[in-house]
Amino acid sequence: MNRLFMILFYLLLSVSISQARNIDELYLMSEEFPPYNYTENGEIKGTSIDLMDRILQKLHSKQNKNNIHILPWARAYNYLLKRENTVLFAMTRTQNREKLFKWVGPISTARNVLIARKARQIKISSVEDIQKYIVGAVRNDAGAQLLISEAGIQEETISLVSSAIQSIKMLNLDRIDLFAFDENVTAWLIKKNRLNPEDFETVFILQEGLHYFAFHQNTPDLIIENFQKALDEIKTQGEYDKILDRYLK
């Protein structure tokens, strides 16, 4: 009986060690997407950064938020598609992306909208109206993908850039008519870059959804399950709300 117990104990221990090793091998990626994930004075911070950091602690990983790589979205998205052991966040979970990745979450709400300058007095009542205008978006972002899948806009007609602030500056200079992006992030970036928030408005909602941690498709299910369990515990223990309040209030 004691021998059987010891065998089971060592089997469980080896699984645990293997699991921890797999987690430590994950390549963690994020982008400048405040207030969810961003750098400020050389420090990586944001709601999803703090959540990932806490999950790694709960899973006894050697990694922490200092191991998170802040990359341009299009590059990180491409890595996630092609390289095993990669994680990218915060990502809007959409129908087009559903089968491309494995998911842990939700970690925050997502509201992808069209932003315009108020002075332009642009009115959008349906997706068909969008095609009358020059629209900017971040390459491979949910906003860009929704323009193609939901509004039927040809990709080559979208003004695609590598960062949101590029599109916001273009919008401010009337080089584009509309910007498709997350509403909260756009508002944060407008203030951060000392533009007047009163000069801009949301003119159309493309989609309301949720942000997740997105894992490469070949990530073992056990890792996904353990990450999800750790996140669920963070939520039920009240830590999740405290993290959100730190950045969103």
C-alpha positions in Angstrom: 0.0 0.0 0.0 2.8 2.4 0.9 4.6 1.5 -2.2 1.5 2.2 -4.4 1.1 5.5 -2.6 4.7 6.4 -3.3 4.4 5.5 -7.0 1.3 7.7 -7.3 3.0 10.5 -5.4 6.0 10.5 -7.8 3.8 10.2 -10.8 1.9 13.3 -9.7 5.1 15.1 -8.8 6.6 14.3 -12.3 3.5 15.6 -14.0 3.6 18.8 -11.8 7.3 19.4 -12.6 6.7 18.8 -16.3 3.7 21.1 -16.2 5.8 23.9 -14.5 8.6 23.4 -17.1 6.1 23.8 -19.9 4.7 27.0 -18.4 8.2 28.3 -18.0 8.8 27.8 -21.7 5.9 29.9 -22.8 6.9 33.0 -24.8 4.6 35.7 -23.4 3.6 38.6 -25.7 1.6 41.7 -25.4 1.4 45.1 -27.1 0.9 48.8 -26.3 -2.9 48.6 -25.6 -3.6 50.8 -22.5 -5.1 50.5 -19.9 -5.0 46.7 -20.5 -1.2 46.4 -21.3 1.4 49.1 -21.8 4.7 50.5 -20.7 5.2 53.6 -18.5 8.6 54.9 -17.4 10.1 51.6 -18.4 7.6 49.5 -16.4 5.2 47.0 -18.0 1.7 47.5 -16.5 -2.0 47.2 -17.1 -5.0 45.0 -16.2 -4.0 42.0 -18.3 -0.3 42.3 -17.3 -1.2 42.2 -13.6 -3.6 39.3 -14.2 -0.9 37.3 -16.1 1.6 38.0 -13.4 -0.7 36.8 -10.7 -1.6 33.6 -12.7 2.1 32.8 -13.1 2.5 33.2 -9.3 -0.4 30.8 -8.6 1.1 28.2 -11.0 4.5 28.5 -9.4 6.2 29.6 -12.6 9.7 31.0 -12.7 8.3 33.6 -15.1 6.7 36.9 -14.1 5.6 40.1 -15.8 9.2 41.0 -16.5 9.3 38.1 -19.0 6.4 39.6 -21.0 7.6 40.9 -24.4 5.9 44.1 -25.7 5.8 43.9 -29.5 3.9 45.5 -32.4 0.6 43.7 -32.7 1.0 42.4 -36.3 4.3 40.8 -35.5 3.1 39.2 -32.2 -0.1 38.0 -33.9 2.1 36.3 -36.7 4.3 34.7 -34.0 1.2 33.3 -32.3 0.0 31.8 -35.5 3.3 30.1 -36.4 5.3 29.5 -33.3 4.4 26.9 -30.6 4.6 27.9 -26.9 3.4 31.4 -27.5 0.8 33.5 -25.7 -0.6 36.9 -26.8 -2.9 39.2 -24.9 -5.2 41.0 -24.6 -7.0 39.6 -27.6 -10.6 40.1 -28.6 -12.2 36.7 -29.1 -14.0 36.8 -32.4 -15.6 34.2 -34.7 -12.9 34.5 -37.2 -10.2 33.8 -34.6 -12.1 31.1 -32.6 -10.4 28.0 -34.2 -7.0 29.6 -34.7 -6.1 29.7 -31.0 -6.9 28.3 -27.5 -8.4 30.7 -25.0 -8.3 31.6 -21.3 -10.6 34.3 -20.0 -12.5 36.5 -20.3 -10.2 39.1 -18.8 -11.9 42.3 -19.8 -14.7 43.7 -22.0 -14.0 44.8 -25.6 -15.9 47.4 -27.5 -14.6 47.8 -31.1 -16.0 51.0 -32.6 -15.5 53.6 -35.3 -14.1 56.9 -34.0 -14.4 60.2 -36.0 -13.6 63.9 -35.4 -16.7 65.7 -34.2 -16.1 68.6 -36.6 -16.6 66.2 -39.5 -20.2 65.4 -38.4 -20.0 61.9 -39.8 -23.1 59.8 -39.4 -23.0 56.0 -39.8 -26.3 54.1 -39.5 -25.3 50.9 -41.2 -22.1 49.0 -42.3 -22.8 50.0 -45.9 -22.3 53.7 -44.9 -18.7 52.9 -43.8 -17.6 52.3 -47.4 -18.1 56.0 -48.2 -15.1 56.9 -46.0 -11.4 56.3 -45.7 -11.0 54.1 -42.6 -7.8 53.5 -40.6 -7.0 50.4 -38.5 -4.1 48.5 -36.9 -2.9 45.6 -39.0 -4.4 42.2 -37.8 -6.3 44.0 -35.0 -9.9 43.0 -34.3 -11.0 46.4 -35.7 -9.4 45.7 -39.1 -10.7 42.2 -39.2 -14.2 43.3 -38.4 -14.1 45.9 -41.2 -13.4 43.1 -43.6 -15.7 40.4 -42.2 -18.7 42.5 -41.1 -18.6 45.6 -43.3 -17.3 43.9 -46.4 -14.5 46.4 -46.9 -11.6 45.3 -49.1 -8.4 45.0 -47.1 -6.4 47.0 -49.7 -8.7 50.0 -49.2 -8.1 50.2 -45.4 -5.3 52.5 -44.2 -3.4 49.9 -42.1 -0.7 50.9 -39.7 1.4 49.1 -37.0 0.2 51.2 -34.0 -3.0 52.8 -32.8 -1.4 56.2 -32.1 -0.4 56.4 -35.8 -4.1 56.2 -36.8 -5.2 58.6 -34.1 -2.7 61.2 -35.4 -3.9 60.6 -39.0 -7.5 61.0 -37.8 -6.7 64.3 -36.1 -5.1 65.6 -39.3 -8.0 64.4 -41.4 -5.8 62.0 -43.3 -8.4 59.3 -42.6 -12.1 59.8 -41.9 -12.7 57.0 -39.3 -10.6 54.8 -37.0 -11.6 51.3 -36.1 -10.3 50.3 -32.7 -11.1 49.5 -29.1 -13.1 52.4 -27.6 -11.4 52.5 -24.1 -7.9 52.2 -25.6 -8.5 55.0 -28.1 -9.8 57.3 -25.3 -6.8 56.6 -23.2 -4.3 57.2 -26.0 -6.1 60.5 -27.0 -5.6 61.8 -23.5 -2.1 60.4 -23.1 -1.0 62.2 -26.3 -2.5 65.5 -25.2 -5.2 65.7 -27.8 -8.6 67.0 -26.8 -11.1 64.2 -26.1 -13.9 66.5 -26.9 -12.7 66.7 -30.5 -13.6 63.0 -31.1 -16.7 60.8 -30.9 -17.8 57.2 -31.4 -20.0 57.1 -34.5 -20.6 53.3 -34.9 -20.2 50.1 -32.8 -18.6 47.3 -34.9 -18.8 44.7 -32.1 -19.0 44.3 -28.4 -17.1 41.4 -27.0 -14.5 40.2 -24.5 -10.7 40.1 -24.2 -8.8 36.8 -23.6 -5.4 35.4 -23.2 -4.8 33.7 -26.6 -2.5 30.6 -26.8 -1.0 28.8 -29.8 -3.3 26.1 -31.1 -0.9 23.3 -30.1 -0.7 24.3 -26.4 -1.5 21.3 -24.2 -5.0 21.4 -22.9 -3.7 20.8 -19.3 -1.9 24.2 -19.5 -5.1 25.9 -20.7 -7.1 24.2 -17.9 -4.6 25.3 -15.2 -4.5 28.9 -16.5 -8.3 29.0 -16.6 -8.5 27.6 -13.1 -6.0 30.1 -11.7 -7.9 33.0 -13.4 -11.2 31.7 -12.0 -9.7 31.6 -8.5 -8.4 35.2 -8.9 -11.9 36.3 -9.8 -13.7 34.5 -7.0 -11.2 35.7 -4.4 -11.8 39.3 -5.2 -8.3 40.0 -6.7 -9.7 40.5 -10.2 -11.9 43.5 -9.3 -9.0 45.1 -7.4 -6.8 44.8 -10.4 -9.4 46.4 -12.7 -10.1 49.2 -10.3 -6.4 50.0 -10.2 -6.5 51.0 -13.9 -10.1 51.6 -15.0 -11.4 53.9 -12.2 
